[in-house]
Amino acid sequence: MDSLGDRHNVYVMAIGITNVVFLVLYIDDLLIFSKNVKDIVKKKFYGEFDMKDLGEVLYCLGMQITWNREENTIKICLKKYIEYIFTRFGMENFKLVSMPLDSNTKFTKDETPMDL
């Protein structure tokens, strides 16, 4: 199993040609993403560690996770987390406003204020 680049909390393992497993670790949580071989991976971990299966993940680190098996997609939504942050800092009643700046505007490093 190899870590994904310099991220030592995301691991990828290929089992055969078409089966790929993603393991995501965060402190004491383990998320397993796999289309076909999740049970094989779980059994291997159960043999090595004291673990409890909490079922399919719905929320993790403030993110809502939805898996659409028919479309073979995973959707991650931060709406609840953003609402939490707004409430925490007393901003839940703030209103959206349009910005007078064109959204396609690009800045260079030279245009950055020196005190940032």
Buried (B, 14 or more C-beta within 10 A) or exposed (E): EEEEEEEEEBBBBEEEEEBBBBBBBEEEEBEBBBEEBEEEBBEEEEEEEEEEEEEEBEEEEEBBBEEEEEEEEEEEEEEEBEEEEEEEEEEEEEEEEEEEEEEEEEEEEEEEEEEE
